[in-house]
Amino acid sequence: MLNLVNLDQGTRGFMLIELDDDLREARLYFSPRLTPKGVADWPALLRDAIERGSDATLAARLRTAGSLKRTETKRTSKGRTTTAEVPVNAAQTLAEGEFNRFYIRGLCRRVIDKGIGQLMIFRAKDVAARRPESEARIGKMVDPRKLLEDLRMNVGVDPVLGVPAGPNSGLSVRLP
């Protein structure tokens, strides 16, 4: 579970505004690992987690709601396709990644709204394999306007500014 230190009702309110914007603009990310039921349920599951839950409650709902496929098609290094089991941590990875992205976007909106200034990158989750590029970002300050725009423009892919720094990086932002 992520330790999102500024996750409170104020931040949650801005997270919901960002979710509603994504729904209105048809830019909400839908993982290819979601089943048709998962695609249909995803906006409501995400909204519920933002309103009163966490990345952990979202992951639990994804695991129990029949939301994730059991297998997926992958390309081999030789260009062939094969069927593989969806990783056992797929629900956790999706939930952490998307909940964190909305948390970051919500906190950016909150900071911009209050005129607070910049945000600081920190490790919100301890990870077994710390990537050097992630470690180098910890403690750096980021412009909330640039970060918000980056996350809005790079849905479903790694953001240009590197926060969060890919699946399972454990990086997020907080008030300084």
MODELLER restraints for C-alpha pairs under 7 A, 6 or more apart:
rsr = mdl.restraints
at = mdl.atoms
rsr.add(forms.Gaussian(group=physical.xy_distance, feature=features.Distance(at['CA:1:A'], at['CA:55:A']), mean=6.44, stdev=0.5))
rsr.add(forms.Gaussian(group=physical.xy_distance, feature=features.Distance(at['CA:1:A'], at['CA:56:A']), mean=5.56, stdev=0.5))
rsr.add(forms.Gaussian(group=physical.xy_distance, feature=features.Distance(at['CA:1:A'], at['CA:125:A']), mean=6.86, stdev=0.5))
rsr.add(forms.Gaussian(group=physical.xy_distance, feature=features.Distance(at['CA:2:A'], at['CA:55:A']), mean=6.93, stdev=0.5))
rsr.add(forms.Gaussian(group=physical.xy_distance, feature=features.Distance(at['CA:2:A'], at['CA:124:A']), mean=5.27, stdev=0.5))
rsr.add(forms.Gaussian(group=physical.xy_distance, feature=features.Distance(at['CA:2:A'], at['CA:125:A']), mean=5.13, stdev=0.5))
rsr.add(forms.Gaussian(group=physical.xy_distance, feature=features.Distance(at['CA:3:A'], at['CA:124:A']), mean=4.83, stdev=0.5))
rsr.add(forms.Gaussian(group=physical.xy_distance, feature=features.Distance(at['CA:3:A'], at['CA:125:A']), mean=6.27, stdev=0.5))
rsr.add(forms.Gaussian(group=physical.xy_distance, feature=features.Distance(at['CA:4:A'], at['CA:124:A']), mean=6.02, stdev=0.5))
rsr.add(forms.Gaussian(group=physical.xy_distance, feature=features.Distance(at['CA:5:A'], at['CA:174:A']), mean=6.57, stdev=0.5))
rsr.add(forms.Gaussian(group=physical.xy_distance, feature=features.Distance(at['CA:6:A'], at['CA:174:A']), mean=6.18, stdev=0.5))
rsr.add(forms.Gaussian(group=physical.xy_distance, feature=features.Distance(at['CA:11:A'], at['CA:106:A']), mean=5.43, stdev=0.5))
rsr.add(forms.Gaussian(group=physical.xy_distance, feature=features.Distance(at['CA:11:A'], at['CA:107:A']), mean=5.53, stdev=0.5))
rsr.add(forms.Gaussian(group=physical.xy_distance, feature=features.Distance(at['CA:11:A'], at['CA:110:A']), mean=6.38, stdev=0.5))
rsr.add(forms.Gaussian(group=physical.xy_distance, feature=features.Distance(at['CA:12:A'], at['CA:50:A']), mean=6.04, stdev=0.5))
rsr.add(forms.Gaussian(group=physical.xy_distance, feature=features.Distance(at['CA:12:A'], at['CA:51:A']), mean=6.31, stdev=0.5))
rsr.add(forms.Gaussian(group=physical.xy_distance, feature=features.Distance(at['CA:12:A'], at['CA:106:A']), mean=6.75, stdev=0.5))
rsr.add(forms.Gaussian(group=physical.xy_distance, feature=features.Distance(at['CA:14:A'], at['CA:106:A']), mean=4.45, stdev=0.5))
rsr.add(forms.Gaussian(group=physical.xy_distance, feature=features.Distance(at['CA:14:A'], at['CA:109:A']), mean=6.24, stdev=0.5))
rsr.add(forms.Gaussian(group=physical.xy_distance, feature=features.Distance(at['CA:14:A'], at['CA:110:A']), mean=6.49, stdev=0.5))
rsr.add(forms.Gaussian(group=physical.xy_distance, feature=features.Distance(at['CA:15:A'], at['CA:50:A']), mean=6.85, stdev=0.5))
rsr.add(forms.Gaussian(group=physical.xy_distance, feature=features.Distance(at['CA:15:A'], at['CA:102:A']), mean=5.46, stdev=0.5))
rsr.add(forms.Gaussian(group=physical.xy_distance, feature=features.Distance(at['CA:15:A'], at['CA:103:A']), mean=5.99, stdev=0.5))
rsr.add(forms.Gaussian(group=physical.xy_distance, feature=features.Distance(at['CA:15:A'], at['CA:105:A']), mean=6.55, stdev=0.5))
rsr.add(forms.Gaussian(group=physical.xy_distance, feature=features.Distance(at['CA:15:A'], at['CA:106:A']), mean=4.14, stdev=0.5))
rsr.add(forms.Gaussian(group=physical.xy_distance, feature=features.Distance(at['CA:16:A'], at['CA:50:A']), mean=6.82, stdev=0.5))
rsr.add(forms.Gaussian(group=physical.xy_distance, feature=features.Distance(at['CA:18:A'], at['CA:105:A']), mean=6.98, stdev=0.5))
rsr.add(forms.Gaussian(group=physical.xy_distance, feature=features.Distance(at['CA:18:A'], at['CA:106:A']), mean=6.74, stdev=0.5))
rsr.add(forms.Gaussian(group=physical.xy_distance, feature=features.Distance(at['CA:22:A'], at['CA:28:A']), mean=5.00, stdev=0.5))
rsr.add(forms.Gaussian(group=physical.xy_distance, feature=features.Distance(at['CA:29:A'], at['CA:155:A']), mean=6.12, stdev=0.5))
rsr.add(forms.Gaussian(group=physical.xy_distance, feature=features.Distance(at['CA:29:A'], at['CA:156:A']), mean=5.72, stdev=0.5))
rsr.add(forms.Gaussian(group=physical.xy_distance, feature=features.Distance(at['CA:30:A'], at['CA:39:A']), mean=6.56, stdev=0.5))
rsr.add(forms.Gaussian(group=physical.xy_distance, feature=features.Distance(at['CA:33:A'], at['CA:68:A']), mean=5.66, stdev=0.5))
rsr.add(forms.Gaussian(group=physical.xy_distance, feature=features.Distance(at['CA:33:A'], at['CA:69:A']), mean=5.53, stdev=0.5))
rsr.add(forms.Gaussian(group=physical.xy_distance, feature=features.Distance(at['CA:34:A'], at['CA:67:A']), mean=5.60, stdev=0.5))
rsr.add(forms.Gaussian(group=physical.xy_distance, feature=features.Distance(at['CA:34:A'], at['CA:68:A']), mean=4.55, stdev=0.5))
rsr.add(forms.Gaussian(group=physical.xy_distance, feature=features.Distance(at['CA:34:A'], at['CA:69:A']), mean=5.89, stdev=0.5))
rsr.add(forms.Gaussian(group=physical.xy_distance, feature=features.Distance(at['CA:35:A'], at['CA:67:A']), mean=5.35, stdev=0.5))
rsr.add(forms.Gaussian(group=physical.xy_distance, feature=features.Distance(at['CA:35:A'], at['CA:68:A']), mean=5.25, stdev=0.5))
rsr.add(forms.Gaussian(group=physical.xy_distance, feature=features.Distance(at['CA:35:A'], at['CA:69:A']), mean=5.36, stdev=0.5))
rsr.add(forms.Gaussian(group=physical.xy_distance, feature=features.Distance(at['CA:37:A'], at['CA:67:A']), mean=5.84, stdev=0.5))
rsr.add(forms.Gaussian(group=physical.xy_distance, feature=features.Distance(at['CA:38:A'], at['CA:66:A']), mean=6.91, stdev=0.5))
rsr.add(forms.Gaussian(group=physical.xy_distance, feature=features.Distance(at['CA:38:A'], at['CA:67:A']), mean=3.78, stdev=0.5))
rsr.add(forms.Gaussian(group=physical.xy_distance, feature=features.Distance(at['CA:38:A'], at['CA:68:A']), mean=6.35, stdev=0.5))
rsr.add(forms.Gaussian(group=physical.xy_distance, feature=features.Distance(at['CA:45:A'], at['CA:58:A']), mean=6.63, stdev=0.5))
rsr.add(forms.Gaussian(group=physical.xy_distance, feature=features.Distance(at['CA:46:A'], at['CA:58:A']), mean=6.80, stdev=0.5))
rsr.add(forms.Gaussian(group=physical.xy_distance, feature=features.Distance(at['CA:49:A'], at['CA:57:A']), mean=6.55, stdev=0.5))
rsr.add(forms.Gaussian(group=physical.xy_distance, feature=features.Distance(at['CA:49:A'], at['CA:58:A']), mean=5.65, stdev=0.5))
rsr.add(forms.Gaussian(group=physical.xy_distance, feature=features.Distance(at['CA:55:A'], at['CA:95:A']), mean=5.20, stdev=0.5))
rsr.add(forms.Gaussian(group=physical.xy_distance, feature=features.Distance(at['CA:55:A'], at['CA:96:A']), mean=5.03, stdev=0.5))
rsr.add(forms.Gaussian(group=physical.xy_distance, feature=features.Distance(at['CA:55:A'], at['CA:99:A']), mean=5.61, stdev=0.5))
rsr.add(forms.Gaussian(group=physical.xy_distance, feature=features.Distance(at['CA:58:A'], at['CA:95:A']), mean=5.66, stdev=0.5))
rsr.add(forms.Gaussian(group=physical.xy_distance, feature=features.Distance(at['CA:59:A'], at['CA:91:A']), mean=4.98, stdev=0.5))
rsr.add(forms.Gaussian(group=physical.xy_distance, feature=features.Distance(at['CA:59:A'], at['CA:92:A']), mean=4.93, stdev=0.5))
rsr.add(forms.Gaussian(group=physical.xy_distance, feature=features.Distance(at['CA:59:A'], at['CA:95:A']), mean=5.12, stdev=0.5))
rsr.add(forms.Gaussian(group=physical.xy_distance, feature=features.Distance(at['CA:62:A'], at['CA:68:A']), mean=6.77, stdev=0.5))
rsr.add(forms.Gaussian(group=physical.xy_distance, feature=features.Distance(at['CA:62:A'], at['CA:91:A']), mean=5.84, stdev=0.5))
rsr.add(forms.Gaussian(group=physical.xy_distance, feature=features.Distance(at['CA:63:A'], at['CA:91:A']), mean=6.09, stdev=0.5))
rsr.add(forms.Gaussian(group=physical.xy_distance, feature=features.Distance(at['CA:69:A'], at['CA:86:A']), mean=6.91, stdev=0.5))
rsr.add(forms.Gaussian(group=physical.xy_distance, feature=features.Distance(at['CA:70:A'], at['CA:85:A']), mean=5.96, stdev=0.5))
rsr.add(forms.Gaussian(group=physical.xy_distance, feature=features.Distance(at['CA:70:A'], at['CA:86:A']), mean=5.44, stdev=0.5))
rsr.add(forms.Gaussian(group=physical.xy_distance, feature=features.Distance(at['CA:71:A'], at['CA:83:A']), mean=6.49, stdev=0.5))
rsr.add(forms.Gaussian(group=physical.xy_distance, feature=features.Distance(at['CA:71:A'], at['CA:84:A']), mean=5.43, stdev=0.5))
rsr.add(forms.Gaussian(group=physical.xy_distance, feature=features.Distance(at['CA:71:A'], at['CA:85:A']), mean=4.35, stdev=0.5))
rsr.add(forms.Gaussian(group=physical.xy_distance, feature=features.Distance(at['CA:71:A'], at['CA:86:A']), mean=4.96, stdev=0.5))
rsr.add(forms.Gaussian(group=physical.xy_distance, feature=features.Distance(at['CA:72:A'], at['CA:83:A']), mean=5.62, stdev=0.5))
rsr.add(forms.Gaussian(group=physical.xy_distance, feature=features.Distance(at['CA:72:A'], at['CA:84:A']), mean=5.49, stdev=0.5))
rsr.add(forms.Gaussian(group=physical.xy_distance, feature=features.Distance(at['CA:72:A'], at['CA:85:A']), mean=6.33, stdev=0.5))
rsr.add(forms.Gaussian(group=physical.xy_distance, feature=features.Distance(at['CA:72:A'], at['CA:86:A']), mean=6.03, stdev=0.5))
rsr.add(forms.Gaussian(group=physical.xy_distance, feature=features.Distance(at['CA:73:A'], at['CA:81:A']), mean=6.46, stdev=0.5))
rsr.add(forms.Gaussian(group=physical.xy_distance, feature=features.Distance(at['CA:73:A'], at['CA:82:A']), mean=5.58, stdev=0.5))
rsr.add(forms.Gaussian(group=physical.xy_distance, feature=features.Distance(at['CA:73:A'], at['CA:83:A']), mean=4.56, stdev=0.5))
rsr.add(forms.Gaussian(group=physical.xy_distance, feature=features.Distance(at['CA:73:A'], at['CA:84:A']), mean=6.29, stdev=0.5))
rsr.add(forms.Gaussian(group=physical.xy_distance, feature=features.Distance(at['CA:74:A'], at['CA:81:A']), mean=5.45, stdev=0.5))
rsr.add(forms.Gaussian(group=physical.xy_distance, feature=features.Distance(at['CA:74:A'], at['CA:82:A']), mean=5.34, stdev=0.5))
rsr.add(forms.Gaussian(group=physical.xy_distance, feature=features.Distance(at['CA:74:A'], at['CA:83:A']), mean=6.15, stdev=0.5))
rsr.add(forms.Gaussian(group=physical.xy_distance, feature=features.Distance(at['CA:74:A'], at['CA:84:A']), mean=6.85, stdev=0.5))
rsr.add(forms.Gaussian(group=physical.xy_distance, feature=features.Distance(at['CA:75:A'], at['CA:81:A']), mean=4.44, stdev=0.5))
rsr.add(forms.Gaussian(group=physical.xy_distance, feature=features.Distance(at['CA:75:A'], at['CA:82:A']), mean=6.28, stdev=0.5))
rsr.add(forms.Gaussian(group=physical.xy_distance, feature=features.Distance(at['CA:76:A'], at['CA:82:A']), mean=6.94, stdev=0.5))
rsr.add(forms.Gaussian(group=physical.xy_distance, feature=features.Distance(at['CA:93:A'], at['CA:167:A']), mean=6.42, stdev=0.5))
rsr.add(forms.Gaussian(group=physical.xy_distance, feature=features.Distance(at['CA:93:A'], at['CA:168:A']), mean=6.43, stdev=0.5))
rsr.add(forms.Gaussian(group=physical.xy_distance, feature=features.Distance(at['CA:97:A'], at['CA:167:A']), mean=6.30, stdev=0.5))
rsr.add(forms.Gaussian(group=physical.xy_distance, feature=features.Distance(at['CA:100:A'], at['CA:172:A']), mean=6.91, stdev=0.5))
rsr.add(forms.Gaussian(group=physical.xy_distance, feature=features.Distance(at['CA:104:A'], at['CA:172:A']), mean=6.82, stdev=0.5))
rsr.add(forms.Gaussian(group=physical.xy_distance, feature=features.Distance(at['CA:104:A'], at['CA:173:A']), mean=6.39, stdev=0.5))
rsr.add(forms.Gaussian(group=physical.xy_distance, feature=features.Distance(at['CA:105:A'], at['CA:148:A']), mean=5.43, stdev=0.5))
rsr.add(forms.Gaussian(group=physical.xy_distance, feature=features.Distance(at['CA:108:A'], at['CA:144:A']), mean=4.80, stdev=0.5))
rsr.add(forms.Gaussian(group=physical.xy_distance, feature=features.Distance(at['CA:108:A'], at['CA:145:A']), mean=6.87, stdev=0.5))
rsr.add(forms.Gaussian(group=physical.xy_distance, feature=features.Distance(at['CA:108:A'], at['CA:148:A']), mean=6.05, stdev=0.5))
rsr.add(forms.Gaussian(group=physical.xy_distance, feature=features.Distance(at['CA:111:A'], at['CA:117:A']), mean=6.44, stdev=0.5))
rsr.add(forms.Gaussian(group=physical.xy_distance, feature=features.Distance(at['CA:112:A'], at['CA:144:A']), mean=6.79, stdev=0.5))
rsr.add(forms.Gaussian(group=physical.xy_distance, feature=features.Distance(at['CA:118:A'], at['CA:141:A']), mean=6.10, stdev=0.5))
rsr.add(forms.Gaussian(group=physical.xy_distance, feature=features.Distance(at['CA:118:A'], at['CA:142:A']), mean=5.57, stdev=0.5))
rsr.add(forms.Gaussian(group=physical.xy_distance, feature=features.Distance(at['CA:118:A'], at['CA:143:A']), mean=5.10, stdev=0.5))
rsr.add(forms.Gaussian(group=physical.xy_distance, feature=features.Distance(at['CA:118:A'], at['CA:144:A']), mean=5.93, stdev=0.5))
rsr.add(forms.Gaussian(group=physical.xy_distance, feature=features.Distance(at['CA:119:A'], at['CA:141:A']), mean=5.49, stdev=0.5))
rsr.add(forms.Gaussian(group=physical.xy_distance, feature=features.Distance(at['CA:119:A'], at['CA:142:A']), mean=5.33, stdev=0.5))
rsr.add(forms.Gaussian(group=physical.xy_distance, feature=features.Distance(at['CA:119:A'], at['CA:143:A']), mean=6.65, stdev=0.5))
rsr.add(forms.Gaussian(group=physical.xy_distance, feature=features.Distance(at['CA:119:A'], at['CA:144:A']), mean=6.46, stdev=0.5))
rsr.add(forms.Gaussian(group=physical.xy_distance, feature=features.Distance(at['CA:119:A'], at['CA:173:A']), mean=6.05, stdev=0.5))
rsr.add(forms.Gaussian(group=physical.xy_distance, feature=features.Distance(at['CA:119:A'], at['CA:174:A']), mean=5.66, stdev=0.5))
rsr.add(forms.Gaussian(group=physical.xy_distance, feature=features.Distance(at['CA:119:A'], at['CA:175:A']), mean=5.26, stdev=0.5))
rsr.add(forms.Gaussian(group=physical.xy_distance, feature=features.Distance(at['CA:119:A'], at['CA:176:A']), mean=6.01, stdev=0.5))
rsr.add(forms.Gaussian(group=physical.xy_distance, feature=features.Distance(at['CA:120:A'], at['CA:139:A']), mean=5.78, stdev=0.5))
rsr.add(forms.Gaussian(group=physical.xy_distance, feature=features.Distance(at['CA:120:A'], at['CA:140:A']), mean=5.68, stdev=0.5))
rsr.add(forms.Gaussian(group=physical.xy_distance, feature=features.Distance(at['CA:120:A'], at['CA:141:A']), mean=4.50, stdev=0.5))
rsr.add(forms.Gaussian(group=physical.xy_distance, feature=features.Distance(at['CA:120:A'], at['CA:142:A']), mean=6.25, stdev=0.5))
rsr.add(forms.Gaussian(group=physical.xy_distance, feature=features.Distance(at['CA:120:A'], at['CA:173:A']), mean=5.29, stdev=0.5))
rsr.add(forms.Gaussian(group=physical.xy_distance, feature=features.Distance(at['CA:120:A'], at['CA:174:A']), mean=5.37, stdev=0.5))
rsr.add(forms.Gaussian(group=physical.xy_distance, feature=features.Distance(at['CA:120:A'], at['CA:175:A']), mean=6.19, stdev=0.5))
rsr.add(forms.Gaussian(group=physical.xy_distance, feature=features.Distance(at['CA:120:A'], at['CA:176:A']), mean=5.57, stdev=0.5))
rsr.add(forms.Gaussian(group=physical.xy_distance, feature=features.Distance(at['CA:121:A'], at['CA:137:A']), mean=6.51, stdev=0.5))
rsr.add(forms.Gaussian(group=physical.xy_distance, feature=features.Distance(at['CA:121:A'], at['CA:138:A']), mean=5.10, stdev=0.5))
rsr.add(forms.Gaussian(group=physical.xy_distance, feature=features.Distance(at['CA:121:A'], at['CA:139:A']), mean=5.31, stdev=0.5))
rsr.add(forms.Gaussian(group=physical.xy_distance, feature=features.Distance(at['CA:121:A'], at['CA:140:A']), mean=5.59, stdev=0.5))
rsr.add(forms.Gaussian(group=physical.xy_distance, feature=features.Distance(at['CA:121:A'], at['CA:141:A']), mean=6.36, stdev=0.5))
rsr.add(forms.Gaussian(group=physical.xy_distance, feature=features.Distance(at['CA:121:A'], at['CA:171:A']), mean=6.81, stdev=0.5))
rsr.add(forms.Gaussian(group=physical.xy_distance, feature=features.Distance(at['CA:121:A'], at['CA:172:A']), mean=5.72, stdev=0.5))
rsr.add(forms.Gaussian(group=physical.xy_distance, feature=features.Distance(at['CA:121:A'], at['CA:173:A']), mean=4.38, stdev=0.5))
rsr.add(forms.Gaussian(group=physical.xy_distance, feature=features.Distance(at['CA:121:A'], at['CA:174:A']), mean=6.56, stdev=0.5))
rsr.add(forms.Gaussian(group=physical.xy_distance, feature=features.Distance(at['CA:122:A'], at['CA:138:A']), mean=4.95, stdev=0.5))
rsr.add(forms.Gaussian(group=physical.xy_distance, feature=features.Distance(at['CA:122:A'], at['CA:139:A']), mean=6.01, stdev=0.5))
rsr.add(forms.Gaussian(group=physical.xy_distance, feature=features.Distance(at['CA:122:A'], at['CA:171:A']), mean=5.74, stdev=0.5))
rsr.add(forms.Gaussian(group=physical.xy_distance, feature=features.Distance(at['CA:122:A'], at['CA:172:A']), mean=5.63, stdev=0.5))
rsr.add(forms.Gaussian(group=physical.xy_distance, feature=features.Distance(at['CA:122:A'], at['CA:173:A']), mean=5.65, stdev=0.5))
rsr.add(forms.Gaussian(group=physical.xy_distance, feature=features.Distance(at['CA:122:A'], at['CA:174:A']), mean=6.99, stdev=0.5))
rsr.add(forms.Gaussian(group=physical.xy_distance, feature=features.Distance(at['CA:123:A'], at['CA:138:A']), mean=6.78, stdev=0.5))
rsr.add(forms.Gaussian(group=physical.xy_distance, feature=features.Distance(at['CA:123:A'], at['CA:170:A']), mean=5.51, stdev=0.5))
rsr.add(forms.Gaussian(group=physical.xy_distance, feature=features.Distance(at['CA:123:A'], at['CA:171:A']), mean=4.57, stdev=0.5))
rsr.add(forms.Gaussian(group=physical.xy_distance, feature=features.Distance(at['CA:123:A'], at['CA:172:A']), mean=6.23, stdev=0.5))
rsr.add(forms.Gaussian(group=physical.xy_distance, feature=features.Distance(at['CA:124:A'], at['CA:170:A']), mean=5.34, stdev=0.5))
rsr.add(forms.Gaussian(group=physical.xy_distance, feature=features.Distance(at['CA:124:A'], at['CA:171:A']), mean=5.55, stdev=0.5))
rsr.add(forms.Gaussian(group=physical.xy_distance, feature=features.Distance(at['CA:124:A'], at['CA:172:A']), mean=5.84, stdev=0.5))
rsr.add(forms.Gaussian(group=physical.xy_distance, feature=features.Distance(at['CA:125:A'], at['CA:170:A']), mean=4.53, stdev=0.5))
rsr.add(forms.Gaussian(group=physical.xy_distance, feature=features.Distance(at['CA:126:A'], at['CA:170:A']), mean=6.44, stdev=0.5))
rsr.add(forms.Gaussian(group=physical.xy_distance, feature=features.Distance(at['CA:127:A'], at['CA:170:A']), mean=6.55, stdev=0.5))
rsr.add(forms.Gaussian(group=physical.xy_distance, feature=features.Distance(at['CA:134:A'], at['CA:165:A']), mean=6.38, stdev=0.5))
rsr.add(forms.Gaussian(group=physical.xy_distance, feature=features.Distance(at['CA:134:A'], at['CA:169:A']), mean=6.94, stdev=0.5))
rsr.add(forms.Gaussian(group=physical.xy_distance, feature=features.Distance(at['CA:147:A'], at['CA:161:A']), mean=6.85, stdev=0.5))
rsr.add(forms.Gaussian(group=physical.xy_distance, feature=features.Distance(at['CA:150:A'], at['CA:159:A']), mean=5.94, stdev=0.5))
rsr.add(forms.Gaussian(group=physical.xy_distance, feature=features.Distance(at['CA:150:A'], at['CA:160:A']), mean=6.47, stdev=0.5))
rsr.add(forms.Gaussian(group=physical.xy_distance, feature=features.Distance(at['CA:150:A'], at['CA:161:A']), mean=6.97, stdev=0.5))
rsr.add(forms.Gaussian(group=physical.xy_distance, feature=features.Distance(at['CA:151:A'], at['CA:159:A']), mean=5.96, stdev=0.5))
rsr.add(forms.Gaussian(group=physical.xy_distance, feature=features.Distance(at['CA:158:A'], at['CA:165:A']), mean=6.76, stdev=0.5))
rsr.add(forms.Gaussian(group=physical.xy_distance, feature=features.Distance(at['CA:158:A'], at['CA:166:A']), mean=5.63, stdev=0.5))
rsr.add(forms.Gaussian(group=physical.xy_distance, feature=features.Distance(at['CA:163:A'], at['CA:171:A']), mean=6.62, stdev=0.5))
rsr.add(forms.Gaussian(group=physical.xy_distance, feature=features.Distance(at['CA:163:A'], at['CA:172:A']), mean=6.40, stdev=0.5))
rsr.add(forms.Gaussian(group=physical.xy_distance, feature=features.Distance(at['CA:164:A'], at['CA:171:A']), mean=5.38, stdev=0.5))
rsr.add(forms.Gaussian(group=physical.xy_distance, feature=features.Distance(at['CA:164:A'], at['CA:172:A']), mean=5.78, stdev=0.5))
rsr.add(forms.Gaussian(group=physical.xy_distance, feature=features.Distance(at['CA:165:A'], at['CA:171:A']), mean=6.47, stdev=0.5))
